[in-house]
């Protein structure tokens, strides 16, 4: 389930290949049961990837950021 925004946040523009966004649009439009819009889908995918990387870094004991060295 997508997270709801609690407060307005600054945003940045990113470029995503059109074929990839076409697939996102297809999923969002044809699977209303997930209750995602395009923005929520992309944010959720990025959040999931960041959480997986964080877990992998914790398991390997590697620093999370260059400042943690």
PQR file with spaces between the fields and no chain letter, atoms N, CA, C, O and H, PARSE charges and radii, in Angstrom:
ATOM       1  N    UNK     1       0.848   -1.172    0.000 -0.4000 1.5000
ATOM       2  CA   UNK     1       0.000    0.000    0.000 -0.0000 2.0000
ATOM       3  C    UNK     1       0.892    1.233    0.000  0.5500 1.7000
ATOM       4  O    UNK     1       1.835    1.299    0.789 -0.5500 1.4000
ATOM       5  N    UNK     2       0.627    2.204   -0.854 -0.4000 1.5000
ATOM       6  CA   UNK     2       1.466    3.390   -0.901 -0.0000 2.0000
ATOM       7  C    UNK     2       1.346    4.229    0.363  0.5500 1.7000
ATOM       8  O    UNK     2       0.293    4.280    0.998 -0.5500 1.4000
ATOM       9  H    UNK     2      -0.139    2.150   -1.495  0.4000 1.0000
ATOM      10  N    UNK     3       2.428    4.874    0.708 -0.4000 1.5000
ATOM      11  CA   UNK     3       2.424    5.764    1.858 -0.0000 2.0000
ATOM      12  C    UNK     3       1.802    7.092    1.453  0.5500 1.7000
ATOM      13  O    UNK     3       1.969    7.548    0.321 -0.5500 1.4000
ATOM      14  H    UNK     3       3.284    4.832    0.192  0.4000 1.0000
ATOM      15  N    UNK     4       1.100    7.695    2.366 -0.4000 1.5000
ATOM      16  CA   UNK     4       0.533    9.003    2.084 -0.0000 2.0000
ATOM      17  C    UNK     4       1.507   10.075    2.517  0.5500 1.7000
ATOM      18  O    UNK     4       2.258    9.898    3.476 -0.5500 1.4000
ATOM      19  H    UNK     4       0.965    7.325    3.285  0.4000 1.0000
ATOM      20  N    UNK     5       1.490   11.184    1.808 -0.4000 1.5000
ATOM      21  CA   UNK     5       2.368   12.282    2.175 -0.0000 2.0000
ATOM      22  C    UNK     5       1.862   12.942    3.439  0.5500 1.7000
ATOM      23  O    UNK     5       0.670   13.214    3.580 -0.5500 1.4000
ATOM      24  H    UNK     5       0.880   11.328    1.029  0.4000 1.0000
ATOM      25  N    UNK     6       2.777   13.197    4.354 -0.4000 1.5000
ATOM      26  CA   UNK     6       2.428   13.863    5.605 -0.0000 2.0000
ATOM      27  C    UNK     6       2.613   15.365    5.475  0.5500 1.7000
ATOM      28  O    UNK     6       1.841   16.143    6.036 -0.5500 1.4000
ATOM      29  H    UNK     6       3.746   12.976    4.240  0.4000 1.0000
ATOM      30  N    UNK     7       3.623   15.767    4.743 -0.4000 1.5000
ATOM      31  CA   UNK     7       3.899   17.187    4.551 -0.0000 2.0000
ATOM      32  C    UNK     7       4.482   17.368    3.152  0.5500 1.7000
ATOM      33  O    UNK     7       4.986   16.424    2.543 -0.5500 1.4000
ATOM      34  H    UNK     7       4.250   15.135    4.287  0.4000 1.0000
ATOM      35  N    UNK     8       4.403   18.564    2.675 -0.4000 1.5000
ATOM      36  CA   UNK     8       4.963   18.863    1.361 -0.0000 2.0000
ATOM      37  C    UNK     8       6.481   18.700    1.409  0.5500 1.7000
ATOM      38  O    UNK     8       7.139   19.186    2.329 -0.5500 1.4000
ATOM      39  H    UNK     8       3.993   19.331    3.170  0.4000 1.0000
ATOM      40  N    UNK     9       7.026   18.013    0.412 -0.4000 1.5000
ATOM      41  CA   UNK     9       8.464   17.787    0.345 -0.0000 2.0000
ATOM      42  C    UNK     9       9.002   18.366   -0.946  0.5500 1.7000
ATOM      43  O    UNK     9       8.298   18.415   -1.955 -0.5500 1.4000
ATOM      44  H    UNK     9       6.492   17.618   -0.335  0.4000 1.0000
ATOM      45  N    UNK    10      10.253   18.804   -0.914 -0.4000 1.5000
ATOM      46  CA   UNK    10      10.889   19.253   -2.142 -0.0000 2.0000
ATOM      47  C    UNK    10      11.008   18.078   -3.092  0.5500 1.7000
ATOM      48  O    UNK    10      11.219   16.946   -2.656 -0.5500 1.4000
ATOM      49  H    UNK    10      10.825   18.764   -0.094  0.4000 1.0000
ATOM      50  N    UNK    11      10.877   18.330   -4.373 -0.4000 1.5000
ATOM      51  CA   UNK    11      10.949   17.282   -5.389 -0.0000 2.0000
ATOM      52  C    UNK    11      12.062   17.593   -6.374  0.5500 1.7000
ATOM      53  O    UNK    11      12.453   18.749   -6.538 -0.5500 1.4000
ATOM      54  H    UNK    11      10.706   19.249   -4.727  0.4000 1.0000
ATOM      55  N    UNK    12      12.566   16.565   -7.025 -0.4000 1.5000
ATOM      56  CA   UNK    12      13.540   16.724   -8.100 -0.0000 2.0000
ATOM      57  C    UNK    12      12.999   16.018   -9.338  0.5500 1.7000
ATOM      58  O    UNK    12      12.196   15.090   -9.242 -0.5500 1.4000
ATOM      59  H    UNK    12      12.249   15.626   -6.892  0.4000 1.0000
ATOM      60  N    UNK    13      13.447   16.466  -10.480 -0.4000 1.5000
ATOM      61  CA   UNK    13      13.028   15.867  -11.736 -0.0000 2.0000
ATOM      62  C    UNK    13      14.038   14.787  -12.104  0.5500 1.7000
ATOM      63  O    UNK    13      15.247   14.997  -12.012 -0.5500 1.4000
ATOM      64  H    UNK    13      14.100   17.219  -10.559  0.4000 1.0000
ATOM      65  N    UNK    14      13.537   13.641  -12.518 -0.4000 1.5000
ATOM      66  CA   UNK    14      14.426   12.581  -13.004 -0.0000 2.0000
ATOM      67  C    UNK    14      13.960   12.158  -14.390  0.5500 1.7000
ATOM      68  O    UNK    14      12.809   12.385  -14.764 -0.5500 1.4000
ATOM      69  H    UNK    14      12.555   13.470  -12.594  0.4000 1.0000
ATOM      70  N    UNK    15      14.849   11.549  -15.138 -0.4000 1.5000
ATOM      71  CA   UNK    15      14.512   11.068  -16.473 -0.0000 2.0000
ATOM      72  C    UNK    15      14.472    9.546  -16.436  0.5500 1.7000
ATOM      73  O    UNK    15      15.436    8.893  -16.039 -0.5500 1.4000
ATOM      74  H    UNK    15      15.784   11.364  -14.835  0.4000 1.0000
ATOM      75  N    UNK    16      13.360    9.008  -16.850 -0.4000 1.5000
ATOM      76  CA   UNK    16      13.163    7.560  -16.883 -0.0000 2.0000
ATOM      77  C    UNK    16      12.851    7.181  -18.319  0.5500 1.7000
ATOM      78  O    UNK    16      12.057    7.861  -18.970 -0.5500 1.4000
ATOM      79  H    UNK    16      12.577    9.540  -17.172  0.4000 1.0000
ATOM      80  N    UNK    17      13.453    6.113  -18.831 -0.4000 1.5000
ATOM      81  CA   UNK    17      13.198    5.723  -20.220 -0.0000 2.0000
ATOM      82  C    UNK    17      11.699    5.526  -20.489  0.5500 1.7000
ATOM      83  O    UNK    17      10.973    4.954  -19.677 -0.5500 1.4000
ATOM      84  H    UNK    17      14.098    5.561  -18.302  0.4000 1.0000
ATOM      85  N    UNK    18      11.264    6.016  -21.648 -0.4000 1.5000
ATOM      86  CA   UNK    18       9.849    5.949  -22.004 -0.0000 2.0000
ATOM      87  C    UNK    18       9.298    4.530  -21.979  0.5500 1.7000
ATOM      88  O    UNK    18       8.194    4.336  -21.468 -0.5500 1.4000
ATOM      89  H    UNK    18      11.854    6.481  -22.308  0.4000 1.0000
ATOM      90  N    UNK    19      10.003    3.522  -22.502 -0.4000 1.5000
ATOM      91  CA   UNK    19       9.442    2.162  -22.440 -0.0000 2.0000
ATOM      92  C    UNK    19       9.189    1.695  -21.000  0.5500 1.7000
ATOM      93  O    UNK    19       8.227    0.972  -20.736 -0.5500 1.4000
ATOM      94  H    UNK    19      10.899    3.680  -22.917  0.4000 1.0000
ATOM      95  N    UNK    20      10.049    2.108  -20.085 -0.4000 1.5000
ATOM      96  CA   UNK    20       9.863    1.728  -18.688 -0.0000 2.0000
ATOM      97  C    UNK    20       8.629    2.422  -18.112  0.5500 1.7000
ATOM      98  O    UNK    20       7.840    1.797  -17.403 -0.5500 1.4000
ATOM      99  H    UNK    20      10.830    2.695  -20.299  0.4000 1.0000
ATOM     100  N    UNK    21       8.462    3.706  -18.413 -0.4000 1.5000
ATOM     101  CA   UNK    21       7.284    4.422  -17.912 -0.0000 2.0000
ATOM     102  C    UNK    21       6.010    3.926  -18.581  0.5500 1.7000
ATOM     103  O    UNK    21       4.944    3.936  -17.965 -0.5500 1.4000
ATOM     104  H    UNK    21       9.103    4.213  -18.989  0.4000 1.0000
ATOM     105  N    UNK    22       6.108    3.493  -19.829 -0.4000 1.5000
ATOM     106  CA   UNK    22       4.941    2.901  -20.497 -0.0000 2.0000
ATOM     107  C    UNK    22       4.483    1.656  -19.739  0.5500 1.7000
ATOM     108  O    UNK    22       3.284    1.423  -19.581 -0.5500 1.4000
ATOM     109  H    UNK    22       6.974    3.485  -20.329  0.4000 1.0000
ATOM     110  N    UNK    23       5.447    0.859  -19.270 -0.4000 1.5000
ATOM     111  CA   UNK    23       5.113   -0.333  -18.500 -0.0000 2.0000
ATOM     112  C    UNK    23       4.511    0.033  -17.144  0.5500 1.7000
ATOM     113  O    UNK    23       3.566   -0.610  -16.687 -0.5500 1.4000
ATOM     114  H    UNK    23       6.420    1.049  -19.398  0.4000 1.0000
ATOM     115  N    UNK    24       5.057    1.062  -16.506 -0.4000 1.5000
ATOM     116  CA   UNK    24       4.495    1.543  -15.241 -0.0000 2.0000
ATOM     117  C    UNK    24       3.056    1.989  -15.467  0.5500 1.7000
ATOM     118  O    UNK    24       2.164    1.635  -14.695 -0.5500 1.4000
ATOM     119  H    UNK    24       5.825    1.584  -16.877  0.4000 1.0000
ATOM     120  N    UNK    25       2.829    2.760  -16.514 -0.4000 1.5000
ATOM     121  CA   UNK    25       1.478    3.241  -16.825 -0.0000 2.0000
ATOM     122  C    UNK    25       0.525    2.074  -17.065  0.5500 1.7000
ATOM     123  O    UNK    25      -0.620    2.099  -16.613 -0.5500 1.4000
ATOM     124  H    UNK    25       3.553    3.049  -17.141  0.4000 1.0000
ATOM     125  N    UNK    26       0.997    1.055  -17.776 -0.4000 1.5000
ATOM     126  CA   UNK    26       0.163   -0.109  -18.056 -0.0000 2.0000
ATOM     127  C    UNK    26      -0.228   -0.804  -16.754  0.5500 1.7000
ATOM     128  O    UNK    26      -1.389   -1.168  -16.564 -0.5500 1.4000
ATOM     129  H    UNK    26       1.927    1.035  -18.143  0.4000 1.0000
ATOM     130  N    UNK    27       0.730   -0.984  -15.872 -0.4000 1.5000
ATOM     131  CA   UNK    27       0.463   -1.641  -14.582 -0.0000 2.0000
ATOM     132  C    UNK    27      -0.513   -0.822  -13.754  0.5500 1.7000
ATOM     133  O    UNK    27      -1.483   -1.352  -13.211 -0.5500 1.4000
ATOM     134  H    UNK    27       1.672   -0.688  -16.026  0.4000 1.0000
ATOM     135  N    UNK    28      -0.247    0.478  -13.662 -0.4000 1.5000
ATOM     136  CA   UNK    28      -1.090    1.360  -12.841 -0.0000 2.0000
ATOM     137  C    UNK    28      -2.524    1.403  -13.388  0.5500 1.7000
ATOM     138  O    UNK    28      -3.487    1.362  -12.623 -0.5500 1.4000
ATOM     139  H    UNK    28       0.540    0.909  -14.103  0.4000 1.0000
ATOM     140  N    UNK    29      -2.654    1.484  -14.697 -0.4000 1.5000
ATOM     141  CA   UNK    29      -3.992    1.599  -15.303 -0.0000 2.0000
ATOM     142  C    UNK    29      -4.777    0.293  -15.260  0.5500 1.7000
ATOM     143  O    UNK    29      -5.998    0.309  -15.102 -0.5500 1.4000
ATOM     144  H    UNK    29      -1.872    1.517  -15.319  0.4000 1.0000
ATOM     145  N    UNK    30      -4.094   -0.824  -15.397 -0.4000 1.5000
ATOM     146  CA   UNK    30      -4.788   -2.107  -15.492 -0.0000 2.0000
ATOM     147  C    UNK    30      -4.910   -2.848  -14.166  0.5500 1.7000
ATOM     148  O    UNK    30      -5.566   -3.888  -14.100 -0.5500 1.4000
ATOM     149  H    UNK    30      -3.102   -0.836  -15.525  0.4000 1.0000
ATOM     150  N    UNK    31      -4.301   -2.340  -13.129 -0.4000 1.5000
ATOM     151  CA   UNK    31      -4.357   -3.002  -11.825 -0.0000 2.0000
ATOM     152  C    UNK    31      -4.750   -1.997  -10.749  0.5500 1.7000
ATOM     153  O    UNK    31      -3.953   -1.650   -9.877 -0.5500 1.4000
ATOM     154  H    UNK    31      -3.768   -1.495  -13.182  0.4000 1.0000
ATOM     155  N    UNK    32      -5.973   -1.545  -10.828 -0.4000 1.5000
ATOM     156  CA   UNK    32      -6.479   -0.541   -9.879 -0.0000 2.0000
ATOM     157  C    UNK    32      -6.501   -1.070   -8.443  0.5500 1.7000
ATOM     158  O    UNK    32      -6.544   -0.291   -7.491 -0.5500 1.4000
ATOM     159  H    UNK    32      -6.621   -1.826  -11.536  0.4000 1.0000
ATOM     160  N    UNK    33      -6.470   -2.394   -8.293 -0.4000 1.5000
ATOM     161  CA   UNK    33      -6.533   -2.972   -6.946 -0.0000 2.0000
ATOM     162  C    UNK    33      -5.312   -2.618   -6.101  0.5500 1.7000
ATOM     163  O    UNK    33      -5.352   -2.735   -4.876 -0.5500 1.4000
ATOM     164  H    UNK    33      -6.434   -3.027   -9.067  0.4000 1.0000
ATOM     165  N    UNK    34      -4.220   -2.183   -6.750 -0.4000 1.5000
ATOM     166  CA   UNK    34      -3.028   -1.804   -5.994 -0.0000 2.0000
ATOM     167  C    UNK    34      -3.102   -0.376   -5.475  0.5500 1.7000
ATOM     168  O    UNK    34      -2.294    0.016   -4.632 -0.5500 1.4000
ATOM     169  H    UNK    34      -4.187   -2.088   -7.745  0.4000 1.0000
ATOM     170  N    UNK    35      -4.047    0.400   -5.961 -0.4000 1.5000
ATOM     171  CA   UNK    35      -4.273    1.781   -5.506 -0.0000 2.0000
ATOM     172  C    UNK    35      -3.029    2.649   -5.647  0.5500 1.7000
ATOM     173  O    UNK    35      -2.739    3.458   -4.765 -0.5500 1.4000
ATOM     174  H    UNK    35      -4.703    0.082   -6.645  0.4000 1.0000
ATOM     175  N    UNK    36      -2.296    2.494   -6.736 -0.4000 1.5000
ATOM     176  CA   UNK    36      -1.112    3.298   -7.023 -0.0000 2.0000
ATOM     177  C    UNK    36      -1.402    4.258   -8.161  0.5500 1.7000
ATOM     178  O    UNK    36      -2.132    3.930   -9.096 -0.5500 1.4000
ATOM     179  H    UNK    36      -2.532    1.836   -7.452  0.4000 1.0000
ATOM     180  N    UNK    37      -0.825    5.443   -8.072 -0.4000 1.5000
ATOM     181  CA   UNK    37      -0.743    6.268   -9.258 -0.0000 2.0000
ATOM     182  C    UNK    37       0.712    6.208   -9.720  0.5500 1.7000
ATOM     183  O    UNK    37       1.544    5.566   -9.079 -0.5500 1.4000
ATOM     184  H    UNK    37      -0.232    5.710   -7.312  0.4000 1.0000
ATOM     185  N    UNK    38       1.006    6.860  -10.801 -0.4000 1.5000
ATOM     186  CA   UNK    38       2.346    6.795  -11.387 -0.0000 2.0000
ATOM     187  C    UNK    38       3.421    7.238  -10.380  0.5500 1.7000
ATOM     188  O    UNK    38       4.431    6.554  -10.214 -0.5500 1.4000
ATOM     189  H    UNK    38       0.330    7.381  -11.321  0.4000 1.0000
ATOM     190  N    UNK    39       3.208    8.360   -9.721 -0.4000 1.5000
ATOM     191  CA   UNK    39       4.173    8.893   -8.762 -0.0000 2.0000
ATOM     192  C    UNK    39       4.384    7.931   -7.592  0.5500 1.7000
ATOM     193  O    UNK    39       5.521    7.667   -7.199 -0.5500 1.4000
ATOM     194  H    UNK    39       2.388    8.915   -9.856  0.4000 1.0000
ATOM     195  N    UNK    40       3.303    7.416   -7.047 -0.4000 1.5000
ATOM     196  CA   UNK    40       3.406    6.494   -5.912 -0.0000 2.0000
ATOM     197  C    UNK    40       4.127    5.217   -6.305  0.5500 1.7000
ATOM     198  O    UNK    40       4.900    4.676   -5.515 -0.5500 1.4000
ATOM     199  H    UNK    40       2.380    7.631   -7.366  0.4000 1.0000
ATOM     200  N    UNK    41       3.889    4.731   -7.508 -0.4000 1.5000
ATOM     201  CA   UNK    41       4.543    3.512   -7.984 -0.0000 2.0000
ATOM     202  C    UNK    41       6.053    3.707   -8.032  0.5500 1.7000
ATOM     203  O    UNK    41       6.809    2.870   -7.539 -0.5500 1.4000
ATOM     204  H    UNK    41       3.261    5.170   -8.150  0.4000 1.0000
ATOM     205  N    UNK    42       6.489    4.813   -8.627 -0.4000 1.5000
ATOM     206  CA   UNK    42       7.920    5.074   -8.756 -0.0000 2.0000
ATOM     207  C    UNK    42       8.557    5.287   -7.386  0.5500 1.7000
ATOM     208  O    UNK    42       9.624    4.740   -7.109 -0.5500 1.4000
ATOM     209  H    UNK    42       5.875    5.493   -9.028  0.4000 1.0000
ATOM     210  N    UNK    43       7.912    6.080   -6.524 -0.4000 1.5000
ATOM     211  CA   UNK    43       8.451    6.307   -5.182 -0.0000 2.0000
ATOM     212  C    UNK    43       8.558    5.000   -4.401  0.5500 1.7000
ATOM     213  O    UNK    43       9.549    4.767   -3.709 -0.5500 1.4000
ATOM     214  H    UNK    43       7.045    6.525   -6.749  0.4000 1.0000
ATOM     215  N    UNK    44       7.552    4.158   -4.512 -0.4000 1.5000
ATOM     216  CA   UNK    44       7.560    2.883   -3.804 -0.0000 2.0000
ATOM     217  C    UNK    44       8.689    1.980   -4.302  0.5500 1.7000
ATOM     218  O    UNK    44       9.360    1.322   -3.507 -0.5500 1.4000
ATOM     219  H    UNK    44       6.747    4.348   -5.075  0.4000 1.0000
ATOM     220  N    UNK    45       8.895    1.954   -5.612 -0.4000 1.5000
ATOM     221  CA   UNK    45       9.962    1.129   -6.186 -0.0000 2.0000
ATOM     222  C    UNK    45      11.334    1.604   -5.707  0.5500 1.7000
ATOM     223  O    UNK    45      12.192    0.789   -5.368 -0.5500 1.4000
ATOM     224  H    UNK    45       8.350    2.488   -6.258  0.4000 1.0000
ATOM     225  N    UNK    46      11.538    2.903   -5.681 -0.4000 1.5000
ATOM     226  CA   UNK    46      12.812    3.448   -5.216 -0.0000 2.0000
ATOM     227  C    UNK    46      13.001    3.160   -3.729  0.5500 1.7000
ATOM     228  O    UNK    46      14.087    2.773   -3.298 -0.5500 1.4000
ATOM     229  H    UNK    46      10.842    3.566   -5.956  0.4000 1.0000
ATOM     230  N    UNK    47      11.941    3.351   -2.952 -0.4000 1.5000
ATOM     231  CA   UNK    47      12.009    3.086   -1.509 -0.0000 2.0000
ATOM     232  C    UNK    47      12.349    1.613   -1.245  0.5500 1.7000
ATOM     233  O    UNK    47      13.190    1.316   -0.396 -0.5500 1.4000
ATOM     234  H    UNK    47      11.058    3.665   -3.302  0.4000 1.0000
ATOM     235  N    UNK    48      11.702    0.696   -1.966 -0.4000 1.5000
ATOM     236  CA   UNK    48      11.983   -0.737   -1.802 -0.0000 2.0000
ATOM     237  C    UNK    48      13.445   -1.049   -2.103  0.5500 1.7000
ATOM     238  O    UNK    48      14.088   -1.800   -1.370 -0.5500 1.4000
ATOM     239  H    UNK    48      11.019    0.937   -2.655  0.4000 1.0000
ATOM     240  N    UNK    49      13.962   -0.477   -3.175 -0.4000 1.5000
ATOM     241  CA   UNK    49      15.356   -0.714   -3.553 -0.0000 2.0000
ATOM     242  C    UNK    49      16.308   -0.184   -2.476  0.5500 1.7000
ATOM     243  O    UNK    49      17.283   -0.846   -2.124 -0.5500 1.4000
ATOM     244  H    UNK    49      13.440    0.134   -3.771  0.4000 1.0000
ATOM     245  N    UNK    50      16.022    1.003   -1.961 -0.4000 1.5000
ATOM     246  CA   UNK    50      16.869    1.580   -0.917 -0.0000 2.0000
ATOM     247  C    UNK    50      16.848    0.729    0.346  0.5500 1.7000
ATOM     248  O    UNK    50      17.888    0.536    0.976 -0.5500 1.4000
ATOM     249  H    UNK    50      15.229    1.541   -2.247  0.4000 1.0000
ATOM     250  N    UNK    51      15.685    0.220    0.721 -0.4000 1.5000
ATOM     251  CA   UNK    51      15.580   -0.621    1.914 -0.0000 2.0000
ATOM     252  C    UNK    51      16.346   -1.927    1.737  0.5500 1.7000
ATOM     253  O    UNK    51      16.999   -2.386    2.674 -0.5500 1.4000
ATOM     254  H    UNK    51      14.841    0.377    0.209  0.4000 1.0000
ATOM     255  N    UNK    52      16.277   -2.538    0.544 -0.4000 1.5000
ATOM     256  CA   UNK    52      17.024   -3.774    0.292 -0.0000 2.0000
ATOM     257  C    UNK    52      18.527   -3.539    0.353  0.5500 1.7000
ATOM     258  O    UNK    52      19.264   -4.347    0.917 -0.5500 1.4000
ATOM     259  H    UNK    52      15.747   -2.165   -0.217  0.4000 1.0000
ATOM     260  N    UNK    53      18.975   -2.441   -0.224 -0.4000 1.5000
ATOM     261  CA   UNK    53      20.409   -2.126   -0.185 -0.0000 2.0000
ATOM     262  C    UNK    53      20.854   -1.878    1.254  0.5500 1.7000
ATOM     263  O    UNK    53      21.928   -2.326    1.656 -0.5500 1.4000
ATOM     264  H    UNK    53      18.376   -1.785   -0.682  0.4000 1.0000
ATOM     265  N    UNK    54      20.039   -1.170    2.030 -0.4000 1.5000
ATOM     266  CA   UNK    54      20.370   -0.912    3.430 -0.0000 2.0000
ATOM     267  C    UNK    54      20.536   -2.228    4.193  0.5500 1.7000
ATOM     268  O    UNK    54      21.475   -2.381    4.974 -0.5500 1.4000
ATOM     269  H    UNK    54      19.167   -0.806    1.704  0.4000 1.0000
ATOM     270  N    UNK    55      19.620   -3.180    3.965 -0.4000 1.5000
ATOM     271  CA   UNK    55      19.731   -4.480    4.640 -0.0000 2.0000
ATOM     272  C    UNK    55      20.988   -5.228    4.221  0.5500 1.7000
ATOM     273  O    UNK    55      21.661   -5.832    5.057 -0.5500 1.4000
ATOM     274  H    UNK    55      18.857   -3.056    3.331  0.4000 1.0000
ATOM     275  N    UNK    56      21.308   -5.191    2.934 -0.4000 1.5000
ATOM     276  CA   UNK    56      22.520   -5.857    2.451 -0.0000 2.0000
ATOM     277  C    UNK    56      23.770   -5.236    3.078  0.5500 1.7000
ATOM     278  O    UNK    56      24.695   -5.951    3.464 -0.5500 1.4000
ATOM     279  H    UNK    56      20.761   -4.701    2.255  0.4000 1.0000
ATOM     280  N    UNK    57      23.794   -3.922    3.177 -0.4000 1.5000
ATOM     281  CA   UNK    57      24.949   -3.250    3.772 -0.0000 2.0000
ATOM     282  C    UNK    57      25.083   -3.584    5.250  0.5500 1.7000
ATOM     283  O    UNK    57      26.195   -3.739    5.756 -0.5500 1.4000
ATOM     284  H    UNK    57      23.042   -3.341    2.863  0.4000 1.0000
ATOM     285  N    UNK    58      23.958   -3.695    5.941 -0.4000 1.5000
ATOM     286  CA   UNK    58      24.005   -4.056    7.359 -0.0000 2.0000
ATOM     287  C    UNK    58      24.536   -5.474    7.541  0.5500 1.7000
ATOM     288  O    UNK    58      25.276   -5.741    8.488 -0.5500 1.4000
ATOM     289  H    UNK    58      23.056   -3.569    5.530  0.4000 1.0000
ATOM     290  N    UNK    59      24.164   -6.384    6.644 -0.4000 1.5000
ATOM     291  CA   UNK    59      24.633   -7.769    6.744 -0.0000 2.0000
ATOM     292  C    UNK    59      26.121   -7.883    6.465  0.5500 1.7000
ATOM     293  O    UNK    59      26.809   -8.688    7.092 -0.5500 1.4000
ATOM     294  H    UNK    59      23.562   -6.167    5.875  0.4000 1.0000
ATOM     295  N    UNK    60      26.625   -7.088    5.533 -0.4000 1.5000
ATOM     296  CA   UNK    60      28.032   -7.187    5.170 -0.0000 2.0000
ATOM     297  C    UNK    60      28.924   -6.325    6.056  0.5500 1.7000
ATOM     298  O    UNK    60      30.146   -6.466    6.034 -0.5500 1.4000
ATOM     299  H    UNK    60      26.067   -6.434    5.024  0.4000 1.0000
ATOM     300  N    UNK    61      28.318   -5.439    6.830 -0.4000 1.5000
ATOM     301  CA   UNK    61      29.098   -4.574    7.713 -0.0000 2.0000
ATOM     302  C    UNK    61      29.774   -3.430    6.990  0.5500 1.7000
ATOM     303  O    UNK    61      30.638   -2.767    7.563 -0.5500 1.4000
ATOM     304  H    UNK    61      27.325   -5.324    6.847  0.4000 1.0000
ATOM     305  N    UNK    62      29.400   -3.181    5.739 -0.4000 1.5000
ATOM     306  CA   UNK    62      29.990   -2.098    4.985 -0.0000 2.0000
ATOM     307  C    UNK    62      29.328   -0.779    5.372  0.5500 1.7000
ATOM     308  O    UNK    62      28.174   -0.766    5.802 -0.5500 1.4000
ATOM     309  H    UNK    62      28.698   -3.720    5.273  0.4000 1.0000
ATOM     310  N    UNK    63      30.051    0.328    5.222 -0.4000 1.5000
ATOM     311  CA   UNK    63      29.483    1.637    5.571 -0.0000 2.0000
ATOM     312  C    UNK    63      28.272    1.968    4.691  0.5500 1.7000
ATOM     313  O    UNK    63      28.205    1.573    3.527 -0.5500 1.4000
ATOM     314  H    UNK    63      30.988    0.317    4.873  0.4000 1.0000
ATOM     315  N    UNK    64      27.333    2.694    5.267 -0.4000 1.5000
ATOM     316  CA   UNK    64      26.104    3.048    4.542 -0.0000 2.0000
ATOM     317  C    UNK    64      26.321    4.253    3.646  0.5500 1.7000
ATOM     318  O    UNK    64      25.705    4.354    2.585 -0.5500 1.4000
ATOM     319  H    UNK    64      27.388    3.016    6.213  0.4000 1.0000
ATOM     320  N    UNK    65      27.180    5.160    4.053 -0.4000 1.5000
ATOM     321  CA   UNK    65      27.461    6.357    3.262 -0.0000 2.0000
ATOM     322  C    UNK    65      28.956    6.619    3.307  0.5500 1.7000
ATOM     323  O    UNK    65      29.653    6.083    4.169 -0.5500 1.4000
ATOM     324  H    UNK    65      27.681    5.078    4.915  0.4000 1.0000
ATOM     325  N    UNK    66      29.454    7.430    2.396 -0.4000 1.5000
ATOM     326  CA   UNK    66      30.885    7.767    2.448 -0.0000 2.0000
ATOM     327  C    UNK    66      31.286    8.425    3.763  0.5500 1.7000
ATOM     328  O    UNK    66      32.442    8.314    4.170 -0.5500 1.4000
ATOM     329  H    UNK    66      28.888    7.865    1.696  0.4000 1.0000
ATOM     330  N    UNK    67      30.361    9.106    4.438 -0.4000 1.5000
ATOM     331  CA   UNK    67      30.658    9.759    5.721 -0.0000 2.0000
ATOM     332  C    UNK    67      30.829    8.763    6.857  0.5500 1.7000
ATOM     333  O    UNK    67      31.383    9.108    7.900 -0.5500 1.4000
ATOM     334  H    UNK    67      29.422    9.195    4.107  0.4000 1.0000
ATOM     335  N    UNK    68      30.357    7.521    6.670 -0.4000 1.5000
ATOM     336  CA   UNK    68      30.434    6.500    7.723 -0.0000 2.0000
ATOM     337  C    UNK    68      31.786    5.787    7.752  0.5500 1.7000
ATOM     338  O    UNK    68      32.021    4.949    8.622 -0.5500 1.4000
ATOM     339  H    UNK    68      29.906    7.240    5.822  0.4000 1.0000
ATOM     340  N    UNK    69      32.670    6.108    6.819 -0.4000 1.5000
ATOM     341  CA   UNK    69      33.944    5.398    6.704 -0.0000 2.0000
ATOM     342  C    UNK    69      34.790    5.584    7.928  0.5500 1.7000
ATOM     343  O    UNK    69      35.898    5.053    7.999 -0.5500 1.4000
ATOM     344  H    UNK    69      32.479    6.789    6.112  0.4000 1.0000
